Amino acid sequence: MSGSYKLEQYTKIINEELKKELAKCEYNEPVVCDAMKYSVEIGGKRIRPVLTLEFCRVCGGNINDALALACAVEMVHTYSLIHDDLPCMDNDDMRRGKPSCHIQFGENYALLAGDGLLTHAFDVISRSDFAKKYPARAIEAIEILSSLAGPNGMIGGQVIDLKSEGKQISLETLEKMDELKTGALIKAACLLGVIAAGGDEKMKRAAADYASNIGQAFQIIDDILDVTADENELGKPVGSDLSGNKSTYVSLLGLEKSKEIANKLTENAVCSLDIFEDKRFLEELAYMLASRNK
């Protein structure tokens, strides 16, 4: 596969590949696999795997080489959402307009479904054609994804989130939490695309800068939507941050200042793409994420 793609094309490619990979997860007691498939297939913007494929493309690679990495990123992301929704975490009954995994399958199977997706993600990478073709790149990809999804990345951000419940926290703490909880996996997605293409360190730095900026902007927009969005359109409860006395960019800075910062971060993300010749898709994606309503 070569040339440029539209978001809808990428989404279709990713969904088809996810379905193939999840079809391989079958055994005599299918309930956990059913819960895994349910959570992956109920929708989502697929932004992270799209970033993996597009960064592979703009770095001169073939997106076929990045497909396993893209699926792995989305599986890790979905596992994190399943666990986030659990009663011991955010206790959300709805996800993407449908019952959360623990509502549909029970808390015990939802917990195992999240665990299953996390471990299956690395199985997908390790036995992929990409790993056979480029074993050193595959090892680097596993290292990046495991690090940024773990206690020094996404899980670390979740810990800060839990410790901050019901408390007023500083802007600095909020930024650190979001850098890890939201930004780390977005960074992993972008870097995995560069790695799939065999990109150089300059490309990795540009991808990391882009990810850092859109990751923070993404969370600020989430905070704004929790105040301004229509619950039916958003597909999950709104106002939960306010009712939970949770510190957000909106509560700390106000709505207008939050919008201003999100716009500035988006411009920074776009500027970080200057080293790439064909950057239009990534620019448009950054602006789309900044203007989303769900």
Secondary structure as GFF3:
##gff-version 3
##sequence-region A 1 294
A	DSSP	alpha_helix	7	23	.	.	.	ID=ss1
A	DSSP	alpha_helix	31	41	.	.	.	ID=ss2
A	DSSP	alpha_helix	47	58	.	.	.	ID=ss3
A	DSSP	three_ten_helix	63	66	.	.	.	ID=ss4
A	DSSP	alpha_helix	67	85	.	.	.	ID=ss5
A	DSSP	beta_strand	94	95	.	.	.	ID=ss6
A	DSSP	beta_strand	98	99	.	.	.	ID=ss7
A	DSSP	alpha_helix	101	105	.	.	.	ID=ss8
A	DSSP	alpha_helix	107	126	.	.	.	ID=ss9
A	DSSP	alpha_helix	129	133	.	.	.	ID=ss10
A	DSSP	alpha_helix	135	149	.	.	.	ID=ss11
A	DSSP	alpha_helix	154	163	.	.	.	ID=ss12
A	DSSP	alpha_helix	171	178	.	.	.	ID=ss13
A	DSSP	pi_helix	179	183	.	.	.	ID=ss14
A	DSSP	alpha_helix	184	197	.	.	.	ID=ss15
A	DSSP	alpha_helix	201	228	.	.	.	ID=ss16
A	DSSP	alpha_helix	231	234	.	.	.	ID=ss17
A	DSSP	alpha_helix	240	243	.	.	.	ID=ss18
A	DSSP	alpha_helix	249	253	.	.	.	ID=ss19
A	DSSP	alpha_helix	255	271	.	.	.	ID=ss20
A	DSSP	alpha_helix	280	290	.	.	.	ID=ss21
###
